[in-house]
Amino acid sequence: MATANAKKSAGTAAAKRRYKIWMMFILLFMGWAGYTLFGQLQQQKATYEKLTSIENQIEAAKSNNEELKRQVERLNDPEYISQLATKEQGMVKQGEQQIFSD
């Protein structure tokens, strides 16, 4: 009977040792997984911020592009060109006289 109890306690000690090793492995794995997850979340946040910044730049470029298209369309209008010539360039139409005011 004494040998049976000795074998049982030896077997129990080995099982406890395996259980401790297994738990250590699990804890190390969970630590590594948590570290990796945290790093990926940080990288995702940085990438999202870059994406938002680039999308804002695209929107600004689109609005600038639309404004430039409107200016090009206005330059095809003879009346607008006439207004630019008289107001900004100081030109006058044939038969008109320019008035200078001080």
Secondary structure, 3 states (H helix, E strand, C coil): CHHHHHHHHHHHHHHHHHHHHHHHHHHHHHHHHHHHHHHHHHHHHHHHHHHHHHHHHHHHHHHHHHHHHHHHHHHCCHHHHHHHHHHCCCCCCCCCCCCCCC
